[in-house]
Amino acid sequence: MPLRLSRAEALALRMTSLLLRPHPVARLARVADVVEWFGAMQAQDAASGLWSLGARLPGRTQDDVRAALERREALRTWPMRGTVHLVPARDAHWMLAVTGVRALATVAGRWRQLGLTVADGDQAGDVLGEALSGGGRLSRTDCLAALRDAGLDTSGQRGYHLLWYASQRGITCIAPHVGAEQTFVLLDEWVPDPHRPERDEALAMLAHRYVRGHGPVTRHELARWSGLTVTDATRAVALAGDLLAPVEVDGEAAVVDAALLDAPRAPVDDVHTLPGFDEYLLGFKDRSLMLDPAHGDAVVPGNNGMFQSTVVRDGRVVGTWKRTLGRSAVTVTVRQLVPFDAALRARVDAALAGYARFLGLELRHSW
Protein backbone atom coordinates (compact mmCIF):
# COMPACT_ATOMS: atom_id res chain seq x y z
CA MET A 1 0.00 0.00 0.00
CA PRO A 2 1.36 3.45 -0.86
CA LEU A 3 2.01 5.79 2.02
CA ARG A 4 -0.86 8.25 2.42
CA LEU A 5 0.27 11.83 2.93
CA SER A 6 -1.72 14.84 4.06
CA ARG A 7 -1.20 18.03 2.11
CA ALA A 8 0.91 19.44 4.95
CA GLU A 9 3.08 16.31 4.98
CA ALA A 10 3.42 16.40 1.20
CA LEU A 11 4.50 20.04 1.33
CA ALA A 12 7.06 19.30 4.05
CA LEU A 13 8.58 16.53 1.92
CA ARG A 14 8.52 18.72 -1.17
CA MET A 15 10.46 21.49 0.59
CA THR A 16 13.04 18.89 1.60
CA SER A 17 13.23 17.58 -1.97
CA LEU A 18 13.80 21.14 -3.18
CA LEU A 19 16.81 21.40 -0.83
CA LEU A 20 15.15 24.22 1.08
CA ARG A 21 15.21 22.11 4.26
CA PRO A 22 17.84 19.66 5.57
CA HIS A 23 17.75 16.40 3.65
CA PRO A 24 18.40 13.00 5.30
CA VAL A 25 21.01 11.94 2.73
CA ALA A 26 21.92 14.89 0.50
CA ARG A 27 25.27 16.48 1.36
CA LEU A 28 25.80 18.88 -1.49
CA ALA A 29 28.77 21.23 -1.44
CA ARG A 30 29.26 22.30 -5.07
CA VAL A 31 27.25 23.92 -7.83
CA ALA A 32 27.70 20.68 -9.80
CA ASP A 33 26.12 18.69 -6.93
CA VAL A 34 23.02 20.88 -6.74
CA VAL A 35 22.40 20.97 -10.49
CA GLU A 36 22.84 17.21 -10.78
CA TRP A 37 20.46 16.73 -7.83
CA PHE A 38 17.67 18.45 -9.74
CA GLY A 39 18.69 17.22 -13.17
CA ALA A 40 17.86 20.65 -14.57
CA MET A 41 17.19 23.99 -12.87
CA GLN A 42 15.23 26.94 -14.23
CA ALA A 43 17.59 29.61 -15.56
CA GLN A 44 15.69 31.74 -18.07
CA ASP A 45 16.95 34.73 -16.13
CA ALA A 46 20.67 34.45 -15.39
CA ALA A 47 20.49 36.37 -12.10
CA SER A 48 17.64 34.15 -10.85
CA GLY A 49 19.65 31.07 -11.76
CA LEU A 50 22.62 32.29 -9.71
CA TRP A 51 20.49 32.95 -6.62
CA SER A 52 18.65 29.62 -7.02
CA LEU A 53 22.05 28.02 -6.53
CA GLY A 54 23.11 30.44 -3.79
CA ALA A 55 19.93 29.80 -1.80
CA ARG A 56 20.88 26.12 -1.66
CA LEU A 57 24.58 26.62 -0.98
CA PRO A 58 24.69 28.76 2.20
CA GLY A 59 27.83 30.79 2.56
CA ARG A 60 28.61 30.84 -1.16
CA THR A 61 28.71 34.17 -2.98
CA GLN A 62 27.63 35.14 -6.45
CA ASP A 63 31.30 35.22 -7.44
CA ASP A 64 31.72 31.66 -6.13
CA VAL A 65 28.81 30.46 -8.27
CA ARG A 66 30.06 32.28 -11.35
CA ALA A 67 33.51 30.74 -10.89
CA ALA A 68 31.95 27.28 -10.69
CA LEU A 69 30.11 27.89 -13.95
CA GLU A 70 33.37 29.03 -15.57
CA ARG A 71 34.83 25.70 -14.36
CA ARG A 72 31.97 24.08 -16.33
CA GLU A 73 30.31 22.46 -13.32
CA ALA A 74 27.04 23.24 -15.13
CA LEU A 75 25.92 25.07 -18.24
CA ARG A 76 22.80 26.74 -19.62
CA THR A 77 20.88 25.44 -22.61
CA TRP A 78 17.29 24.74 -23.74
CA PRO A 79 16.52 21.09 -22.81
CA MET A 80 13.12 21.26 -21.09
CA ARG A 81 10.09 22.58 -22.97
CA GLY A 82 12.37 24.78 -25.07
CA THR A 83 13.23 26.98 -22.05
CA VAL A 84 16.65 27.79 -20.58
CA HIS A 85 17.85 25.58 -17.73
CA LEU A 86 21.07 24.89 -15.90
CA VAL A 87 22.08 21.27 -16.49
CA PRO A 88 25.13 19.17 -15.55
CA ALA A 89 27.66 19.84 -18.28
CA ARG A 90 28.30 16.17 -19.11
CA ASP A 91 24.54 15.52 -19.35
CA ALA A 92 23.63 18.30 -21.77
CA HIS A 93 23.97 16.14 -24.90
CA TRP A 94 21.69 13.32 -23.77
CA MET A 95 19.13 15.65 -22.21
CA LEU A 96 18.77 17.54 -25.46
CA ALA A 97 18.47 14.24 -27.34
CA VAL A 98 15.77 12.86 -25.02
CA THR A 99 13.70 15.96 -24.31
CA GLY A 100 14.54 18.39 -27.11
CA VAL A 101 13.03 16.47 -29.99
CA ARG A 102 9.47 17.45 -29.03
CA ALA A 103 10.44 21.10 -28.66
CA LEU A 104 11.82 21.05 -32.18
CA ALA A 105 8.61 19.42 -33.45
CA THR A 106 6.35 22.06 -31.88
CA VAL A 107 8.14 25.12 -33.26
CA ALA A 108 7.06 24.75 -36.90
CA GLY A 109 3.96 26.94 -36.61
CA ARG A 110 5.81 29.79 -34.93
CA TRP A 111 8.59 29.60 -37.51
CA ARG A 112 6.09 29.92 -40.35
CA GLN A 113 4.82 33.13 -38.72
CA LEU A 114 8.40 34.42 -38.49
CA GLY A 115 9.26 33.40 -42.04
CA LEU A 116 11.93 30.93 -40.89
CA THR A 117 12.63 27.51 -42.39
CA VAL A 118 14.55 24.46 -41.22
CA ALA A 119 17.13 25.35 -43.86
CA ASP A 120 17.60 28.71 -42.12
CA GLY A 121 18.11 26.93 -38.82
CA ASP A 122 20.61 24.50 -40.31
CA GLN A 123 22.49 27.38 -41.94
CA ALA A 124 22.60 29.20 -38.59
CA GLY A 125 24.07 26.09 -36.99
CA ASP A 126 26.74 25.90 -39.68
CA VAL A 127 27.59 29.59 -39.36
CA LEU A 128 27.89 29.47 -35.58
CA GLY A 129 29.81 26.19 -35.72
CA GLU A 130 32.42 27.83 -37.93
CA ALA A 131 32.52 31.12 -36.00
CA LEU A 132 33.02 29.38 -32.64
CA SER A 133 35.33 26.57 -33.78
CA GLY A 134 38.68 26.27 -32.07
CA GLY A 135 37.64 27.42 -28.61
CA GLY A 136 35.81 30.53 -29.69
CA ARG A 137 33.44 32.33 -27.35
CA LEU A 138 31.20 35.03 -28.75
CA SER A 139 28.68 37.36 -27.21
CA ARG A 140 25.06 37.19 -28.25
CA THR A 141 25.56 40.42 -30.19
CA ASP A 142 28.50 38.96 -32.10
CA CYS A 143 26.64 35.71 -32.82
CA LEU A 144 23.74 37.66 -34.31
CA ALA A 145 26.18 39.74 -36.36
CA ALA A 146 27.74 36.55 -37.76
CA LEU A 147 24.28 35.29 -38.76
CA ARG A 148 23.45 38.57 -40.48
CA ASP A 149 26.79 38.56 -42.31
CA ALA A 150 25.80 35.13 -43.67
CA GLY A 151 22.58 36.59 -45.09
CA LEU A 152 20.19 35.46 -42.35
CA ASP A 153 17.48 37.83 -41.12
CA THR A 154 17.75 38.21 -37.32
CA SER A 155 15.16 40.97 -36.90
CA GLY A 156 12.28 40.62 -34.46
CA GLN A 157 12.41 37.25 -32.73
CA ARG A 158 14.20 35.52 -35.61
CA GLY A 159 17.63 35.95 -34.05
CA TYR A 160 16.50 34.40 -30.77
CA HIS A 161 14.95 31.43 -32.57
CA LEU A 162 18.08 30.80 -34.65
CA LEU A 163 20.29 30.86 -31.54
CA TRP A 164 17.77 28.57 -29.80
CA TYR A 165 17.79 26.15 -32.72
CA ALA A 166 21.59 25.85 -32.74
CA SER A 167 21.62 25.01 -29.04
CA GLN A 168 18.60 22.71 -29.33
CA ARG A 169 20.50 20.74 -31.97
CA GLY A 170 23.45 20.38 -29.60
CA ILE A 171 25.76 22.61 -31.66
CA THR A 172 26.13 25.47 -29.17
CA CYS A 173 25.38 26.14 -25.51
CA ILE A 174 25.24 29.24 -23.34
CA ALA A 175 28.48 29.98 -21.52
CA PRO A 176 28.61 32.30 -18.47
CA HIS A 177 28.04 35.99 -19.03
CA VAL A 178 30.95 38.24 -19.83
CA GLY A 179 30.00 41.50 -18.18
CA ALA A 180 26.28 41.86 -18.72
CA GLU A 181 26.06 39.89 -21.96
CA GLN A 182 25.25 36.28 -22.68
CA THR A 183 27.96 34.30 -24.48
CA PHE A 184 27.94 31.16 -26.62
CA VAL A 185 30.43 28.35 -27.21
CA LEU A 186 30.41 25.04 -29.08
CA LEU A 187 28.90 22.34 -26.89
CA ASP A 188 31.32 19.65 -28.11
CA GLU A 189 34.30 21.87 -27.25
CA TRP A 190 32.92 23.09 -23.91
CA VAL A 191 32.10 19.48 -22.90
CA PRO A 192 34.63 17.18 -24.59
CA ASP A 193 33.69 14.09 -22.51
CA PRO A 194 29.87 13.90 -22.54
CA HIS A 195 27.89 11.13 -20.89
CA ARG A 196 25.84 9.31 -23.53
CA PRO A 197 23.54 6.76 -21.87
CA GLU A 198 21.11 4.57 -23.77
CA ARG A 199 17.58 5.93 -23.93
CA ASP A 200 16.12 3.74 -21.15
CA GLU A 201 18.95 4.64 -18.79
CA ALA A 202 18.47 8.30 -19.66
CA LEU A 203 14.72 8.12 -18.98
CA ALA A 204 15.32 6.45 -15.62
CA MET A 205 17.87 9.11 -14.61
CA LEU A 206 15.55 11.90 -15.69
CA ALA A 207 12.66 10.50 -13.65
CA HIS A 208 14.78 9.86 -10.56
CA ARG A 209 16.36 13.31 -10.59
CA TYR A 210 13.08 15.11 -11.12
CA VAL A 211 11.30 13.17 -8.40
CA ARG A 212 14.10 13.45 -5.83
CA GLY A 213 14.32 17.20 -6.45
CA HIS A 214 10.57 17.91 -6.47
CA GLY A 215 8.61 15.01 -4.96
CA PRO A 216 6.01 14.02 -4.14
CA VAL A 217 4.92 14.43 -7.76
CA THR A 218 2.80 12.60 -10.32
CA ARG A 219 3.91 11.20 -13.66
CA HIS A 220 1.91 14.00 -15.29
CA GLU A 221 4.09 16.56 -13.49
CA LEU A 222 7.19 14.79 -14.81
CA ALA A 223 5.76 14.95 -18.33
CA ARG A 224 4.95 18.64 -17.99
CA TRP A 225 8.39 19.53 -16.54
CA SER A 226 10.45 17.51 -19.00
CA GLY A 227 8.37 17.89 -22.13
CA LEU A 228 8.09 14.09 -22.44
CA THR A 229 4.82 12.46 -23.40
CA VAL A 230 2.82 11.01 -20.51
CA THR A 231 3.58 7.58 -21.98
CA ASP A 232 7.32 8.21 -21.82
CA ALA A 233 7.01 9.76 -18.35
CA THR A 234 5.14 6.67 -17.11
CA ARG A 235 7.85 4.46 -18.59
CA ALA A 236 10.57 6.62 -17.04
CA VAL A 237 9.06 6.25 -13.56
CA ALA A 238 8.83 2.49 -14.02
CA LEU A 239 12.45 2.33 -15.21
CA ALA A 240 13.61 4.20 -12.10
CA GLY A 241 12.33 1.19 -10.12
CA ASP A 242 13.02 1.00 -6.38
CA LEU A 243 14.71 4.40 -6.35
CA LEU A 244 11.18 5.80 -6.22
CA ALA A 245 8.47 5.01 -3.69
CA PRO A 246 4.71 5.25 -4.26
CA VAL A 247 2.68 7.65 -2.11
CA GLU A 248 -0.83 9.06 -2.20
CA VAL A 249 -1.71 12.75 -1.84
CA ASP A 250 -5.38 13.78 -1.80
CA GLY A 251 -6.27 10.36 -3.19
CA GLU A 252 -3.94 10.81 -6.18
CA ALA A 253 -1.06 8.44 -6.92
CA ALA A 254 2.36 10.05 -6.74
CA VAL A 255 5.99 9.10 -6.15
CA VAL A 256 8.85 10.34 -3.99
CA ASP A 257 12.54 9.57 -3.78
CA ALA A 258 12.70 6.43 -1.63
CA ALA A 259 15.48 8.01 0.44
CA LEU A 260 13.05 10.75 1.46
CA LEU A 261 10.66 8.47 3.33
CA ASP A 262 12.74 8.87 6.49
CA ALA A 263 12.68 12.67 6.29
CA PRO A 264 10.60 14.65 8.83
CA ARG A 265 7.09 15.30 7.58
CA ALA A 266 6.08 17.82 10.23
CA PRO A 267 5.60 21.50 9.31
CA VAL A 268 8.69 23.68 9.74
CA ASP A 269 8.34 27.41 10.37
CA ASP A 270 11.14 28.53 8.03
CA VAL A 271 11.44 31.64 5.85
CA HIS A 272 13.04 31.90 2.40
CA THR A 273 13.41 34.69 -0.15
CA LEU A 274 13.56 32.93 -3.51
CA PRO A 275 14.06 34.20 -7.06
CA GLY A 276 11.13 34.32 -9.42
CA PHE A 277 12.44 31.70 -11.83
CA ASP A 278 13.08 28.88 -9.39
CA GLU A 279 12.17 25.21 -9.29
CA TYR A 280 10.11 25.98 -6.16
CA LEU A 281 7.22 27.14 -8.36
CA LEU A 282 8.28 26.59 -11.96
CA GLY A 283 9.03 22.92 -11.37
CA PHE A 284 5.31 22.19 -11.09
CA LYS A 285 2.10 22.73 -13.01
CA ASP A 286 -0.09 22.32 -9.93
CA ARG A 287 1.31 24.83 -7.43
CA SER A 288 -1.59 24.72 -4.99
CA LEU A 289 0.51 23.17 -2.20
CA MET A 290 2.73 26.26 -2.20
CA LEU A 291 0.62 29.07 -3.62
CA ASP A 292 -2.88 30.26 -2.70
CA PRO A 293 -4.73 30.69 -6.04
CA ALA A 294 -5.89 34.08 -4.75
CA HIS A 295 -2.26 35.22 -4.89
CA GLY A 296 -1.58 33.88 -8.35
CA ASP A 297 -1.83 37.23 -10.12
CA ALA A 298 0.54 38.85 -7.64
CA VAL A 299 3.19 36.20 -8.34
CA VAL A 300 2.62 36.02 -12.11
CA PRO A 301 0.97 39.33 -13.06
CA GLY A 302 -1.35 38.89 -16.00
CA ASN A 303 -0.30 35.22 -16.18
CA ASN A 304 2.41 36.34 -18.61
CA GLY A 305 5.07 33.87 -17.54
CA MET A 306 7.15 36.47 -15.68
CA PHE A 307 7.35 35.21 -12.10
CA GLN A 308 7.99 37.60 -9.22
CA SER A 309 10.55 36.70 -6.57
CA THR A 310 8.77 35.18 -3.57
CA VAL A 311 8.82 35.33 0.21
CA VAL A 312 8.08 31.81 1.44
CA ARG A 313 7.10 30.84 5.00
CA ASP A 314 6.59 27.22 5.98
CA GLY A 315 6.50 26.29 2.30
CA ARG A 316 3.78 28.80 1.34
CA VAL A 317 4.14 32.03 -0.60
CA VAL A 318 3.36 34.95 1.73
CA GLY A 319 4.87 37.83 -0.25
CA THR A 320 6.86 38.97 -3.25
CA TRP A 321 9.96 41.13 -3.55
CA LYS A 322 11.82 43.18 -6.12
CA ARG A 323 15.40 44.34 -6.15
CA THR A 324 17.19 47.40 -7.47
CA LEU A 325 20.96 47.08 -7.78
CA GLY A 326 23.27 49.96 -7.01
CA ARG A 327 27.05 50.21 -6.96
CA SER A 328 27.33 49.41 -3.25
CA ALA A 329 23.85 48.34 -2.19
CA VAL A 330 20.81 46.36 -3.23
CA THR A 331 17.46 47.97 -2.43
CA VAL A 332 14.62 45.51 -1.88
CA THR A 333 10.90 46.27 -1.91
CA VAL A 334 8.63 43.67 -0.28
CA ARG A 335 4.95 43.24 -1.03
CA GLN A 336 2.99 41.45 1.70
CA LEU A 337 0.34 39.00 0.49
CA VAL A 338 -0.59 38.16 4.08
CA PRO A 339 -0.08 40.45 7.06
CA PHE A 340 3.50 40.41 8.44
CA ASP A 341 3.85 40.90 12.16
CA ALA A 342 7.05 42.38 13.56
CA ALA A 343 8.61 38.95 14.12
CA LEU A 344 7.99 37.79 10.55
CA ARG A 345 9.24 41.07 9.14
CA ALA A 346 12.48 40.65 11.09
CA ARG A 347 12.89 37.14 9.72
CA VAL A 348 12.29 38.33 6.16
CA ASP A 349 14.89 41.03 6.74
CA ALA A 350 17.35 38.35 7.87
CA ALA A 351 16.65 36.23 4.79
CA LEU A 352 17.14 39.24 2.51
CA ALA A 353 20.38 40.05 4.31
CA GLY A 354 21.57 36.62 3.24
CA TYR A 355 20.77 37.54 -0.35
CA ALA A 356 22.68 40.81 -0.02
CA ARG A 357 25.71 38.94 1.34
CA PHE A 358 25.48 36.61 -1.66
CA LEU A 359 25.73 39.66 -3.93
CA GLY A 360 28.45 41.26 -1.81
CA LEU A 361 26.32 44.38 -1.36
CA GLU A 362 24.74 46.31 1.49
CA LEU A 363 21.00 45.71 2.00
CA ARG A 364 18.59 48.63 1.90
CA HIS A 365 14.84 48.21 2.42
CA SER A 366 11.89 49.90 0.82
CA TRP A 367 8.92 48.26 2.49
Secondary structure by P-SEA (a helix, b strand, c coil): ccccccaaaaaaaaaaaaccccccccccccaaaaaaaacccccccaaaaaaaaaaacccccaaaaaaaaaacccccccccccbbbbccccaaaaaaaacaaaaaaaaaaaaaaacccaaaaaaaaaaaaaaacccccccaaaaaaaaaaaccccccaaaaaaaaaaaaaccbbbccccccbbbbccccccccbbbbccaaaaaaaaaaaaaaacccccaaaaaaaacccaaaaaaaaaaacccbbbbbccccccccccccccccccccccccccccccccccccccccccccccccccccccccccccccccccccccccbbbbbcccbbbbbbbbcccccaaaaaaaaaaaaaaaaaacbbbbbcc
